[in-house]
Amino acid sequence: MSVTIMFADETGTLVQMFNPDSDSVAVRSSDDGRVVDFSMINAAPGNRGSGSPTTAVGTISCPQ
């Protein structure tokens, strides 16, 4: 299985995320699997401390 993660930049253009590493994507799910919290950063490891990398943080929930 694989996933392609796309970000919308400041112009609304979709850009493909850098190849993820263990620090670029974090996911946590609830014990019942109905809520998933995530954060992602679209920057190569060497560029994360400078500039304004695109980031996304969110929650996905299933009420049933």
PDB file with one MODEL, atoms N, CA, C and O in Angstrom:
MODEL        1
ATOM      1  N   MET A   1       0.845  -1.182   0.000  1.00  0.00           N
ATOM      2  CA  MET A   1       0.000   0.000   0.000  1.00  0.00           C
ATOM      3  C   MET A   1       0.882   1.234   0.000  1.00  0.00           C
ATOM      4  O   MET A   1       1.987   1.235   0.543  1.00  0.00           O
ATOM      5  N   SER A   2       0.375   2.266  -0.613  1.00  0.00           N
ATOM      6  CA  SER A   2       1.081   3.541  -0.570  1.00  0.00           C
ATOM      7  C   SER A   2       0.069   4.674  -0.596  1.00  0.00           C
ATOM      8  O   SER A   2      -1.075   4.506  -1.020  1.00  0.00           O
ATOM      9  N   VAL A   3       0.511   5.812  -0.138  1.00  0.00           N
ATOM     10  CA  VAL A   3      -0.335   6.992  -0.099  1.00  0.00           C
ATOM     11  C   VAL A   3       0.456   8.155  -0.668  1.00  0.00           C
ATOM     12  O   VAL A   3       1.627   8.334  -0.333  1.00  0.00           O
ATOM     13  N   THR A   4      -0.169   8.943  -1.522  1.00  0.00           N
ATOM     14  CA  THR A   4       0.440  10.173  -2.000  1.00  0.00           C
ATOM     15  C   THR A   4      -0.238  11.318  -1.269  1.00  0.00           C
ATOM     16  O   THR A   4      -1.453  11.489  -1.372  1.00  0.00           O
ATOM     17  N   ILE A   5       0.529  12.097  -0.539  1.00  0.00           N
ATOM     18  CA  ILE A   5      -0.016  13.208   0.235  1.00  0.00           C
ATOM     19  C   ILE A   5       0.214  14.485  -0.550  1.00  0.00           C
ATOM     20  O   ILE A   5       1.339  14.783  -0.951  1.00  0.00           O
ATOM     21  N   MET A   6      -0.858  15.242  -0.770  1.00  0.00           N
ATOM     22  CA  MET A   6      -0.778  16.498  -1.500  1.00  0.00           C
ATOM     23  C   MET A   6      -1.137  17.649  -0.554  1.00  0.00           C
ATOM     24  O   MET A   6      -2.009  17.511   0.304  1.00  0.00           O
ATOM     25  N   PHE A   7      -0.459  18.770  -0.721  1.00  0.00           N
ATOM     26  CA  PHE A   7      -0.744  19.988   0.020  1.00  0.00           C
ATOM     27  C   PHE A   7      -1.175  21.048  -0.978  1.00  0.00           C
ATOM     28  O   PHE A   7      -0.723  21.043  -2.123  1.00  0.00           O
ATOM     29  N   ALA A   8      -2.037  21.950  -0.561  1.00  0.00           N
ATOM     30  CA  ALA A   8      -2.353  23.130  -1.366  1.00  0.00           C
ATOM     31  C   ALA A   8      -1.445  24.251  -0.875  1.00  0.00           C
ATOM     32  O   ALA A   8      -1.445  24.584   0.310  1.00  0.00           O
ATOM     33  N   ASP A   9      -0.667  24.835  -1.797  1.00  0.00           N
ATOM     34  CA  ASP A   9       0.201  25.939  -1.383  1.00  0.00           C
ATOM     35  C   ASP A   9      -0.608  27.230  -1.293  1.00  0.00           C
ATOM     36  O   ASP A   9      -1.831  27.218  -1.433  1.00  0.00           O
ATOM     37  N   GLU A  10       0.083  28.341  -1.057  1.00  0.00           N
ATOM     38  CA  GLU A  10      -0.625  29.603  -0.843  1.00  0.00           C
ATOM     39  C   GLU A  10      -1.410  30.070  -2.065  1.00  0.00           C
ATOM     40  O   GLU A  10      -2.279  30.932  -1.936  1.00  0.00           O
ATOM     41  N   THR A  11      -1.128  29.525  -3.246  1.00  0.00           N
ATOM     42  CA  THR A  11      -1.881  29.896  -4.451  1.00  0.00           C
ATOM     43  C   THR A  11      -3.019  28.920  -4.733  1.00  0.00           C
ATOM     44  O   THR A  11      -3.796  29.116  -5.667  1.00  0.00           O
ATOM     45  N   GLY A  12      -3.114  27.862  -3.915  1.00  0.00           N
ATOM     46  CA  GLY A  12      -4.141  26.856  -4.142  1.00  0.00           C
ATOM     47  C   GLY A  12      -3.694  25.717  -5.045  1.00  0.00           C
ATOM     48  O   GLY A  12      -4.471  24.806  -5.330  1.00  0.00           O
ATOM     49  N   THR A  13      -2.454  25.766  -5.492  1.00  0.00           N
ATOM     50  CA  THR A  13      -1.897  24.716  -6.340  1.00  0.00           C
ATOM     51  C   THR A  13      -1.528  23.508  -5.495  1.00  0.00           C
ATOM     52  O   THR A  13      -0.882  23.648  -4.457  1.00  0.00           O
ATOM     53  N   LEU A  14      -1.935  22.321  -5.935  1.00  0.00           N
ATOM     54  CA  LEU A  14      -1.579  21.103  -5.199  1.00  0.00           C
ATOM     55  C   LEU A  14      -0.133  20.734  -5.475  1.00  0.00           C
ATOM     56  O   LEU A  14       0.300  20.699  -6.627  1.00  0.00           O
ATOM     57  N   VAL A  15       0.604  20.462  -4.422  1.00  0.00           N
ATOM     58  CA  VAL A  15       1.994  20.032  -4.536  1.00  0.00           C
ATOM     59  C   VAL A  15       2.163  18.738  -3.761  1.00  0.00           C
ATOM     60  O   VAL A  15       1.576  18.562  -2.693  1.00  0.00           O
ATOM     61  N   GLN A  16       2.965  17.836  -4.299  1.00  0.00           N
ATOM     62  CA  GLN A  16       3.172  16.549  -3.640  1.00  0.00           C
ATOM     63  C   GLN A  16       4.133  16.700  -2.481  1.00  0.00           C
ATOM     64  O   GLN A  16       5.139  17.403  -2.580  1.00  0.00           O
ATOM     65  N   MET A  17       3.817  16.037  -1.382  1.00  0.00           N
ATOM     66  CA  MET A  17       4.645  16.082  -0.185  1.00  0.00           C
ATOM     67  C   MET A  17       5.979  15.398  -0.442  1.00  0.00           C
ATOM     68  O   MET A  17       6.063  14.444  -1.215  1.00  0.00           O
ATOM     69  N   PHE A  18       7.033  15.904   0.224  1.00  0.00           N
ATOM     70  CA  PHE A  18       8.323  15.223   0.204  1.00  0.00           C
ATOM     71  C   PHE A  18       8.129  13.801   0.715  1.00  0.00           C
ATOM     72  O   PHE A  18       7.157  13.520   1.416  1.00  0.00           O
ATOM     73  N   ASN A  19       9.038  12.912   0.371  1.00  0.00           N
ATOM     74  CA  ASN A  19       8.957  11.557   0.919  1.00  0.00           C
ATOM     75  C   ASN A  19       8.936  11.653   2.434  1.00  0.00           C
ATOM     76  O   ASN A  19       9.868  12.193   3.031  1.00  0.00           O
ATOM     77  N   PRO A  20       7.882  11.135   3.070  1.00  0.00           N
ATOM     78  CA  PRO A  20       7.775  11.280   4.521  1.00  0.00           C
ATOM     79  C   PRO A  20       8.848  10.509   5.278  1.00  0.00           C
ATOM     80  O   PRO A  20       9.327   9.469   4.827  1.00  0.00           O
ATOM     81  N   ASP A  21       9.210  11.039   6.428  1.00  0.00           N
ATOM     82  CA  ASP A  21      10.101  10.336   7.345  1.00  0.00           C
ATOM     83  C   ASP A  21       9.408  10.306   8.699  1.00  0.00           C
ATOM     84  O   ASP A  21       8.281  10.785   8.829  1.00  0.00           O
ATOM     85  N   SER A  22      10.056   9.758   9.691  1.00  0.00           N
ATOM     86  CA  SER A  22       9.397   9.562  10.989  1.00  0.00           C
ATOM     87  C   SER A  22       9.038  10.863  11.688  1.00  0.00           C
ATOM     88  O   SER A  22       8.223  10.852  12.610  1.00  0.00           O
ATOM     89  N   ASP A  23       9.621  11.988  11.276  1.00  0.00           N
ATOM     90  CA  ASP A  23       9.310  13.267  11.909  1.00  0.00           C
ATOM     91  C   ASP A  23       8.352  14.132  11.101  1.00  0.00           C
ATOM     92  O   ASP A  23       7.938  15.188  11.580  1.00  0.00           O
ATOM     93  N   SER A  24       7.989  13.717   9.892  1.00  0.00           N
ATOM     94  CA  SER A  24       7.151  14.577   9.053  1.00  0.00           C
ATOM     95  C   SER A  24       5.666  14.281   9.160  1.00  0.00           C
ATOM     96  O   SER A  24       4.846  15.138   8.831  1.00  0.00           O
ATOM     97  N   VAL A  25       5.301  13.091   9.609  1.00  0.00           N
ATOM     98  CA  VAL A  25       3.896  12.724   9.744  1.00  0.00           C
ATOM     99  C   VAL A  25       3.695  12.088  11.117  1.00  0.00           C
ATOM    100  O   VAL A  25       4.418  11.165  11.492  1.00  0.00           O
ATOM    101  N   ALA A  26       2.713  12.584  11.857  1.00  0.00           N
ATOM    102  CA  ALA A  26       2.371  11.995  13.154  1.00  0.00           C
ATOM    103  C   ALA A  26       0.875  11.706  13.152  1.00  0.00           C
ATOM    104  O   ALA A  26       0.073  12.562  12.777  1.00  0.00           O
ATOM    105  N   VAL A  27       0.502  10.507  13.568  1.00  0.00           N
ATOM    106  CA  VAL A  27      -0.904  10.100  13.589  1.00  0.00           C
ATOM    107  C   VAL A  27      -1.182   9.418  14.919  1.00  0.00           C
ATOM    108  O   VAL A  27      -0.397   8.595  15.390  1.00  0.00           O
ATOM    109  N   ARG A  28      -2.326   9.780  15.522  1.00  0.00           N
ATOM    110  CA  ARG A  28      -2.750   9.143  16.764  1.00  0.00           C
ATOM    111  C   ARG A  28      -4.230   8.838  16.640  1.00  0.00           C
ATOM    112  O   ARG A  28      -5.020   9.697  16.250  1.00  0.00           O
ATOM    113  N   SER A  29      -4.601   7.615  16.972  1.00  0.00           N
ATOM    114  CA  SER A  29      -6.022   7.258  16.910  1.00  0.00           C
ATOM    115  C   SER A  29      -6.543   6.949  18.312  1.00  0.00           C
ATOM    116  O   SER A  29      -5.792   6.552  19.203  1.00  0.00           O
ATOM    117  N   SER A  30      -7.848   7.143  18.477  1.00  0.00           N
ATOM    118  CA  SER A  30      -8.487   6.833  19.753  1.00  0.00           C
ATOM    119  C   SER A  30      -8.534   5.319  19.938  1.00  0.00           C
ATOM    120  O   SER A  30      -8.342   4.562  18.987  1.00  0.00           O
ATOM    121  N   ASP A  31      -8.787   4.891  21.158  1.00  0.00           N
ATOM    122  CA  ASP A  31      -8.830   3.458  21.454  1.00  0.00           C
ATOM    123  C   ASP A  31      -9.862   2.720  20.619  1.00  0.00           C
ATOM    124  O   ASP A  31      -9.653   1.563  20.254  1.00  0.00           O
ATOM    125  N   ASP A  32     -10.982   3.382  20.311  1.00  0.00           N
ATOM    126  CA  ASP A  32     -12.014   2.712  19.520  1.00  0.00           C
ATOM    127  C   ASP A  32     -11.826   2.913  18.009  1.00  0.00           C
ATOM    128  O   ASP A  32     -12.618   2.400  17.219  1.00  0.00           O
ATOM    129  N   GLY A  33     -10.790   3.649  17.604  1.00  0.00           N
ATOM    130  CA  GLY A  33     -10.491   3.835  16.182  1.00  0.00           C
ATOM    131  C   GLY A  33     -11.425   4.787  15.467  1.00  0.00           C
ATOM    132  O   GLY A  33     -11.405   4.850  14.238  1.00  0.00           O
ATOM    133  N   ARG A  34     -12.240   5.526  16.194  1.00  0.00           N
ATOM    134  CA  ARG A  34     -13.214   6.401  15.553  1.00  0.00           C
ATOM    135  C   ARG A  34     -12.733   7.840  15.387  1.00  0.00           C
ATOM    136  O   ARG A  34     -13.373   8.638  14.701  1.00  0.00           O
ATOM    137  N   VAL A  35     -11.611   8.169  16.015  1.00  0.00           N
ATOM    138  CA  VAL A  35     -11.046   9.514  15.897  1.00  0.00           C
ATOM    139  C   VAL A  35      -9.563   9.392  15.593  1.00  0.00           C
ATOM    140  O   VAL A  35      -8.837   8.662  16.269  1.00  0.00           O
ATOM    141  N   VAL A  36      -9.120  10.111  14.572  1.00  0.00           N
ATOM    142  CA  VAL A  36      -7.710  10.123  14.190  1.00  0.00           C
ATOM    143  C   VAL A  36      -7.244  11.574  14.179  1.00  0.00           C
ATOM    144  O   VAL A  36      -7.827  12.412  13.491  1.00  0.00           O
ATOM    145  N   ASP A  37      -6.199  11.869  14.937  1.00  0.00           N
ATOM    146  CA  ASP A  37      -5.555  13.181  14.913  1.00  0.00           C
ATOM    147  C   ASP A  37      -4.268  13.044  14.110  1.00  0.00           C
ATOM    148  O   ASP A  37      -3.565  12.040  14.225  1.00  0.00           O
ATOM    149  N   PHE A  38      -3.959  14.056  13.292  1.00  0.00           N
ATOM    150  CA  PHE A  38      -2.750  13.966  12.484  1.00  0.00           C
ATOM    151  C   PHE A  38      -2.077  15.324  12.356  1.00  0.00           C
ATOM    152  O   PHE A  38      -2.713  16.368  12.496  1.00  0.00           O
ATOM    153  N   SER A  39      -0.791  15.286  12.090  1.00  0.00           N
ATOM    154  CA  SER A  39      -0.052  16.487  11.712  1.00  0.00           C
ATOM    155  C   SER A  39       0.965  16.083  10.660  1.00  0.00           C
ATOM    156  O   SER A  39       1.532  14.990  10.706  1.00  0.00           O
ATOM    157  N   MET A  40       1.185  16.977   9.717  1.00  0.00           N
ATOM    158  CA  MET A  40       2.125  16.715   8.630  1.00  0.00           C
ATOM    159  C   MET A  40       2.887  17.996   8.333  1.00  0.00           C
ATOM    160  O   MET A  40       2.352  19.095   8.475  1.00  0.00           O
ATOM    161  N   ILE A  41       4.127  17.850   7.924  1.00  0.00           N
ATOM    162  CA  ILE A  41       4.928  18.991   7.504  1.00  0.00           C
ATOM    163  C   ILE A  41       5.534  18.664   6.147  1.00  0.00           C
ATOM    164  O   ILE A  41       6.074  17.576   5.950  1.00  0.00           O
ATOM    165  N   ASN A  42       5.445  19.598   5.219  1.00  0.00           N
ATOM    166  CA  ASN A  42       5.939  19.382   3.866  1.00  0.00           C
ATOM    167  C   ASN A  42       7.253  20.118   3.673  1.00  0.00           C
ATOM    168  O   ASN A  42       7.310  21.168   3.034  1.00  0.00           O
ATOM    169  N   ALA A  43       8.296  19.552   4.233  1.00  0.00           N
ATOM    170  CA  ALA A  43       9.635  20.117   4.081  1.00  0.00           C
ATOM    171  C   ALA A  43      10.647  19.001   4.279  1.00  0.00           C
ATOM    172  O   ALA A  43      10.461  18.108   5.106  1.00  0.00           O
ATOM    173  N   ALA A  44      11.702  19.069   3.516  1.00  0.00           N
ATOM    174  CA  ALA A  44      12.787  18.104   3.699  1.00  0.00           C
ATOM    175  C   ALA A  44      13.388  18.323   5.083  1.00  0.00           C
ATOM    176  O   ALA A  44      13.356  19.443   5.591  1.00  0.00           O
ATOM    177  N   PRO A  45      13.937  17.276   5.705  1.00  0.00           N
ATOM    178  CA  PRO A  45      14.474  17.412   7.067  1.00  0.00           C
ATOM    179  C   PRO A  45      15.422  18.596   7.256  1.00  0.00           C
ATOM    180  O   PRO A  45      15.382  19.256   8.294  1.00  0.00           O
ATOM    181  N   GLY A  46      16.262  18.868   6.280  1.00  0.00           N
ATOM    182  CA  GLY A  46      17.218  19.968   6.411  1.00  0.00           C
ATOM    183  C   GLY A  46      16.611  21.347   6.301  1.00  0.00           C
ATOM    184  O   GLY A  46      17.275  22.333   6.619  1.00  0.00           O
ATOM    185  N   ASN A  47      15.369  21.448   5.861  1.00  0.00           N
ATOM    186  CA  ASN A  47      14.731  22.751   5.648  1.00  0.00           C
ATOM    187  C   ASN A  47      13.635  23.070   6.659  1.00  0.00           C
ATOM    188  O   ASN A  47      12.968  24.096   6.521  1.00  0.00           O
ATOM    189  N   ARG A  48      13.428  22.242   7.655  1.00  0.00           N
ATOM    190  CA  ARG A  48      12.302  22.433   8.571  1.00  0.00           C
ATOM    191  C   ARG A  48      12.489  23.585   9.542  1.00  0.00           C
ATOM    192  O   ARG A  48      11.505  24.110  10.063  1.00  0.00           O
ATOM    193  N   GLY A  49      13.715  23.989   9.796  1.00  0.00           N
ATOM    194  CA  GLY A  49      13.954  25.076  10.745  1.00  0.00           C
ATOM    195  C   GLY A  49      14.012  26.444  10.109  1.00  0.00           C
ATOM    196  O   GLY A  49      14.209  27.435  10.812  1.00  0.00           O
ATOM    197  N   SER A  50      13.845  26.531   8.791  1.00  0.00           N
ATOM    198  CA  SER A  50      13.930  27.829   8.122  1.00  0.00           C
ATOM    199  C   SER A  50      12.728  28.023   7.214  1.00  0.00           C
ATOM    200  O   SER A  50      12.096  27.058   6.784  1.00  0.00           O
ATOM    201  N   GLY A  51      12.424  29.266   6.932  1.00  0.00           N
ATOM    202  CA  GLY A  51      11.314  29.556   6.039  1.00  0.00           C
ATOM    203  C   GLY A  51       9.974  29.238   6.670  1.00  0.00           C
ATOM    204  O   GLY A  51       9.838  29.224   7.894  1.00  0.00           O
ATOM    205  N   SER A  52       8.996  28.985   5.839  1.00  0.00           N
ATOM    206  CA  SER A  52       7.641  28.684   6.293  1.00  0.00           C
ATOM    207  C   SER A  52       7.144  27.420   5.606  1.00  0.00           C
ATOM    208  O   SER A  52       6.370  27.504   4.653  1.00  0.00           O
ATOM    209  N   PRO A  53       7.574  26.252   6.070  1.00  0.00           N
ATOM    210  CA  PRO A  53       7.113  25.032   5.418  1.00  0.00           C
ATOM    211  C   PRO A  53       5.608  24.863   5.565  1.00  0.00           C
ATOM    212  O   PRO A  53       5.020  25.291   6.558  1.00  0.00           O
ATOM    213  N   THR A  54       4.996  24.241   4.577  1.00  0.00           N
ATOM    214  CA  THR A  54       3.565  23.983   4.624  1.00  0.00           C
ATOM    215  C   THR A  54       3.284  22.913   5.664  1.00  0.00           C
ATOM    216  O   THR A  54       3.919  21.858   5.669  1.00  0.00           O
ATOM    217  N   THR A  55       2.344  23.183   6.531  1.00  0.00           N
ATOM    218  CA  THR A  55       1.963  22.216   7.550  1.00  0.00           C
ATOM    219  C   THR A  55       0.455  22.018   7.546  1.00  0.00           C
ATOM    220  O   THR A  55      -0.298  22.893   7.116  1.00  0.00           O
ATOM    221  N   ALA A  56       0.030  20.878   8.022  1.00  0.00           N
ATOM    222  CA  ALA A  56      -1.397  20.593   8.172  1.00  0.00           C
ATOM    223  C   ALA A  56      -1.592  19.841   9.455  1.00  0.00           C
ATOM    224  O   ALA A  56      -0.830  18.927   9.773  1.00  0.00           O
ATOM    225  N   VAL A  57      -2.614  20.221  10.200  1.00  0.00           N
ATOM    226  CA  VAL A  57      -2.971  19.569  11.444  1.00  0.00           C
ATOM    227  C   VAL A  57      -4.480  19.391  11.420  1.00  0.00           C
ATOM    228  O   VAL A  57      -5.205  20.317  11.058  1.00  0.00           O
ATOM    229  N   GLY A  58      -4.959  18.219  11.799  1.00  0.00           N
ATOM    230  CA  GLY A  58      -6.399  18.031  11.778  1.00  0.00           C
ATOM    231  C   GLY A  58      -6.868  16.809  12.526  1.00  0.00           C
ATOM    232  O   GLY A  58      -6.084  16.043  13.087  1.00  0.00           O
ATOM    233  N   THR A  59      -8.169  16.655  12.513  1.00  0.00           N
ATOM    234  CA  THR A  59      -8.820  15.527  13.154  1.00  0.00           C
ATOM    235  C   THR A  59      -9.845  14.974  12.187  1.00  0.00           C
ATOM    236  O   THR A  59     -10.585  15.724  11.551  1.00  0.00           O
ATOM    237  N   ILE A  60      -9.883  13.667  12.081  1.00  0.00           N
ATOM    238  CA  ILE A  60     -10.898  12.976  11.304  1.00  0.00           C
ATOM    239  C   ILE A  60     -11.689  12.132  12.293  1.00  0.00           C
ATOM    240  O   ILE A  60     -11.114  11.356  13.057  1.00  0.00           O
ATOM    241  N   SER A  61     -13.005  12.287  12.277  1.00  0.00           N
ATOM    242  CA  SER A  61     -13.805  11.517  13.226  1.00  0.00           C
ATOM    243  C   SER A  61     -14.962  10.841  12.506  1.00  0.00           C
ATOM    244  O   SER A  61     -15.499  11.356  11.526  1.00  0.00           O
ATOM    245  N   CYS A  62     -15.327   9.679  13.017  1.00  0.00           N
ATOM    246  CA  CYS A  62     -16.444   8.909  12.512  1.00  0.00           C
ATOM    247  C   CYS A  62     -17.426   8.754  13.656  1.00  0.00           C
ATOM    248  O   CYS A  62     -17.098   8.098  14.645  1.00  0.00           O
ATOM    249  N   PRO A  63     -18.625   9.334  13.565  1.00  0.00           N
ATOM    250  CA  PRO A  63     -19.547   9.289  14.694  1.00  0.00           C
ATOM    251  C   PRO A  63     -20.144   7.909  14.952  1.00  0.00           C
ATOM    252  O   PRO A  63     -20.725   7.686  16.013  1.00  0.00           O
ATOM    253  N   GLN A  64     -20.015   6.988  14.016  1.00  0.00           N
ATOM    254  CA  GLN A  64     -20.640   5.681  14.222  1.00  0.00           C
ATOM    255  C   GLN A  64     -19.628   4.589  14.236  1.00  0.00           C
ATOM    256  O   GLN A  64     -19.982   3.422  14.399  1.00  0.00           O
TER     257      GLN A  64
ENDMDL
END
